[in-house]
Amino acid sequence: MTEERFIVRHLPDESRYVLIDRGDDGTQSTEIGEESYVDVGDERVLFHTGVSDEYGGQGLGSTLVRAVVEDVIAAGKSIVPVCPYVVAWLPRHPEYQQHVVERRSEHGDAIRARQG
């Protein structure tokens, strides 16, 4: 597995990031994972992480979340972990702790509004 094979793209119009498998030769573009979010002011609420079962056990969920967290920080936003994967991932990466905000009721309201 090389870093070039798996890339993360931000799709702001869809309020999500996608994990792409470019294949061994870099010519494919298969979406294999996603991180869905909603913004509440300058806080990005990460509420769903998923990676296709066939790619499980390769550390790709961590690859996805790390890229998302770094992008959120670079955008000047705080991270609100709601997704259980992100909630479990962040304590193992204390270098990001200063950018984490506790979940509040307005975050849940924003998630529900986005989901319809």
N, C-alpha and C positions, 0 to 999 in steps of 0.2 A: 504494500500500500504506500503510495507516494502522496505528498501533500497536493500535488497538481491534479491527482485523480479526483479528489473530493473538494469541492468548493462550496462556499456559502454565498448566496445572493440575497440582497435585500429587495423586497417588492413592496415599497411603501404604499402604493395604491391599493394593495391587498392586505396591508397591515400584517405582513408576515415575512419571515426569512425562509429560504428553501436551501436544503442541502442537495447538491447535484453530484451525481456520479458521472464523470466524464469518460469512464472506461479506461482500459489499460493504455490505449493510444491517444487519449484526449479528444476523440472525435464524437463521442456520444454526449447526450445531455438528458440524463434520466433523473427526475426528481425522486429522491429517496427519503426525504425527511423535511420537517418544517417546524418552525417556532412561530406561533401566533401571538399577537400582542394587541394592546390598545393603549393609546396615549392618554394620560390625564395630566394636562399641563406639561410640566417638564419631567414627568415620571412615565417610564415605559413599563407597563404591566405585562409580564410574560406569563401567559396562562395556559399554553398548550405546547408540548414538545412531543414530537413523534418521529421515529425512524422505522422504515420498513423492516418487518421481521427478518427477511432474508439477509439483512445487513447487521443484525444483532450481534453483540459480543465483540465488535471491532473498535469500540471506543468512539463511534461516530456521533453518538448523542452528545458526548463531551466536546467533540470537535465543533459541533453545531452551536452548543450553548456558549462555549468560549468565544467564538466569532461574534455571536449576537451580543454578548455582554461587552466585548471590546468595542463594537460598533455603537452601542448605546452610550457608553462612556465618551467615546470620541465625539458623539453628537451633543454632548453636554447635558445628557439626561441622567436621571437616577433610575435604578432598577428596582422593580417591585416584583419579587418572586411569588407567584401563585401556583404555577404548575408544580406538582410534586417532584418532578425530576430536577427542576431548577432549585427548588427549596432544598433538596438534598445535595445538589452539586455545589452551591455557593459556600457552605461552611468548609468544604474541602479545599477551597481556593480563597483564603483570607486576604489575598492581595486586592480583591474586589470589594471587600466589606464596607469600605468608606462610601461606596456608591449605592448601597442597598438601603431601601426605605421600607419600613414595616407596612404591611397591607392594612388599608382602612376600608370602611364601608363604601366609600365613593369608588374605590377600585372595583369592588364586586358589582356595583351598579353599572359601571362602564362596560364590564365584561358582559353582563346580561343584556345591555342595550345593543352591543355589537352582535351578539348571537341571535338577536331577533326577538 
